[in-house]
Amino acid sequence: MPLSHMQIKEILEENACHECEGFGKDHICVSIASIADLPSRFGDFQVVAFYNNRDGKEHAAFVHGDITDRENVPVRMHSECLTGDVAGSLRCDCRDQFEAAMRMIGQMENGVLLYLRQEGRGIGFTNKIRAYSLQDAGYDTVQANLALGFRDDERDYSVAAHMLESLKIRSIRLMTNNPLKLNELTRFGVKVTERIPLVIPPNPYNEFYLRTKAEKSGHLMTFPKDVHFMEQIDRPVIEGMSKEQISAWQDSDLGDHVTDNKN
C-alpha cells in the first residue's frame, strides 16, 4: 500500500517543524517538501520531493509500496546523469541501471529509488563534459577527474542517509555494485542488511569506462567475453533479479524494444 493521505500529512508537518542538526561534514539537511502519486511504465509509485536548505538543491525519492517503519527495504541510489538519463548516452550505463532498478522495485512489495542531484559523481555537469573531453583524448574516467582537480567520487552520501531517515526506513537492501556506497551509508547510520548487485552488460562505448570502475574504483562486477549494444542483447544479465522479474522485464515495452531490434 502507498502512503495514505494521513501519513503524507504527518510527514509533511514533521518535516516542516523539526530542527535539523545536519548530516556529514557540511551538515547537509534535506527535508520533505511535497509528495504525490506517480503512475509510471515501471509500476505505481509515489514521488517525494526533497529540498536541501544548505545548497538549495532538490532531490527526489520514487517510492513503491509501504516503506514506513519497514525493515529490509530495497533501495537504489541514482545520481543525476543528464547525458544518460535524458539523451540516452552510450558512454555510461546510468539510464539502463535506472530503468532496471525501477522495474525491479515495481515488481517487489516495496522499494525506493533515490534520485540525487549530484551530476558527474558530484563534480557538476560542466566539469563532467570537461572530463568527457579528456576521456576522448585517452584518459580513463578516474584519470580525467584527477586531472581536473577532483577525487574519483565527489558525491556526498549524507544526503541519501538523511532522505532515508526522513522516509522512516529502518533498514535497507542496497542495489549497488559500489562498495563505497555501502560504506558511506553505514558511516552515516543507515542499517544495510544486504547488497543486491545491479550489473548491466557493457556496450562498445562504455566497456572501458565500466572496466575502469571495476579495476580502479573497486566496483563489484564482471563482464561477458562478447560485448554487444544493449539493443542487441536478447536476455540482459541483470544480477539480483529473480526469474519472474526478468520475465516481467522482457515482457515490458523495454523488452519489446529489444526484441524489435533483433528482427
Buried (B, 14 or more C-beta within 10 A) or exposed (E): EBBEEEBBEBBBEEBEEEEBEBBBEEEBBBBBEEBEEBEEEBBEBBBBBBBBEBEEBEBBBBBBBBBBEBEBBBBBBBBBBBBBBEEEBBBBBBBBBBBBBBBBBBBBEBBBBBBBBBBBBBBBEEBBEBBBEBBEEEBBBBBBBBEBEBEBBBBBBBBBBBBBBBBBBBBBBBBBBBEBBBEBBBEBEBEBEEBBBBBBBBBEEBEBBBBBBBEEBEBBBEBEEEBEEBEEBEEBEBEBBEEEBBEBBBEBEBBEEBEEEEE
